Amino acid sequence: MYKIYGIPNCNTVKKALTHLENKNLEFEFINFKKTPPTKDQLKEWKDAFGDWPVNKKGPTYRKIKEEFEQSQAPQKYKILTETTSAIKRPVLMKGKKTLHFGYDEEFYAKLK
């Protein structure tokens, strides 16, 4: 089963959820606003992403950019768990494996 993390009112998340629904794929949606990611999840996503899993083009990140970039890792984890809108979304996982960040129609089309 897939797990998809994000914010329900995000258009990119909506596209991903619609895609999964239309393909009749079983998934669980985890709303960042109700269940912020843990430090361990953020670390796993950072490792999978090759960098901090932040949406550098988003308005939320631009608000926290200076503080975030000047912070050390422990503070960055804290900032992201408190400011989940800055996280690149959706985050798609299957089991414990991080599959994808954001929505890419070609990638989602290959899901089974």
N, C-alpha and C positions, 0 to 999 in steps of 0.2 A: 504494500500500500504506500502511496505517496503522502508526503507531508508538505504542505505549502505554507510558508510563513509570510505575513505581510499585514497590510492595513486595508480593511474592506472598502474604504472609499477611494482608494488609489486606482486610477484607470488601468495602469499596467497590471496590477493584481487582478482586477476584474476581467481583463482579457485572458489571463492565465487560468483563472477559475472557470470561465466560460468554455475555454478550450478543453479542459479536463472533463467538465460536465458533458460537453458535446461528444466526447470520445467514450463516454461511460466508464471512465477510469475511477477507481476507488481512491479517495483521498481524504485527508483530514486538514482543515484549514485552521491555522493557529494565528490568532489576531494579536499582533504586537502590542496593541493598546491594552488588552486584557491580560496577556501573558508575555511580558518582555523576555527576550532571550537571556539565557544565563551566560555567565562568563565563559563556561566551557563551550557553549554553542558558538559564541562569538569567536573564540579561539579556533574552533574547528572551521568556521566559515572563513576566517582570516587565512588559515592554512590552505583551504581549498581555493580561495580567491587569489592568493598570492600577495595580498595586501589587505588592509582594513576594508571590510565590506561596506563601504559608505558610498552613497550616491552623491558624488562630487558636483553634479550638475543641479541638484535639487536645492530649493530655497531653504530648507531646514539646515542642510549642511553649510550653506553659505553663512548662516547666522552663527554657527558654532565653529566655523573653520579655524579661526585664529586660536581659540582655546584648545581645540582638538589637536591641531598640528604642533602646538607648543607643549602638549602633555606627554608624559611617559605612559607606557602600556597600562599600568593599573588604573590610571585616571581615564584613559581612552575607553577602557571597558565600562567604567562607571558612566561616562558621558553617553555611550551608545545604549546602555540599558535604560537610561533616563530619557534619552532623546531618540526613540526608536524610529521616528520619521526620517532620520538621517541614514538609516541602513538601506542599502541597495535591495530592492524588492521587485518581485517576490523571490524568496529563497525556496528552491525546490529540492526536496530530499526524498530518497527511497531507502528505507531502513536507516542505517547510520551514515549513509553516503550522501554527500552534498553533490547534486547533479548540475544545478544551474542557478545563476543569479539574473534577475530581470526576466523579461518575456521575449522570447525569440520564436516566432511562429514555426520556422523550419525545425528548430530543436523540439518543440512541443509536438509537432506532427509525427515525429519518430517514436514518441512514447507509446508503450504497450501496456 
